[in-house]
Amino acid sequence: MYLVASALAVERSVSPETRRDLYRMRHDVWVSLYREDEAVVEDTLALLDEALARLPHEGGEAAARVREMRNFYAFLFRDLSELVTPYEKWREEQSASPEVRPLGRGEATRSMPEK
């Protein structure tokens, strides 16, 4: 219910015929959520950089924890950012193709792009 309550991924509307609540996924929700998070992470990285600049060079354990957090987010979001554009291109190609191949375990998906 969190995604419904916060209107991040799911939106609620009312059916005019039945007056029942209808729920649907927002269009392009995952990339949109990522883009929102990306801005927050950029702000967090700037804050962590500022904190590291203010700490003594030999800041001890506190500086090491801040540096580790900063490096983790920098690494993670660097790689995710590089995946979003190819994903958007792949998604467009998939929406144009009706071919679906089974993955196993009852799931199905369209084929992933070759690198």
Summary of the structure (lengths in Angstrom):
residues: 115
radius of gyration: 20.8
end to end distance: 37.0
largest distance: 67.7
contacts: 229
relative contact order: 0.08
helix: 58%
strand: 15%
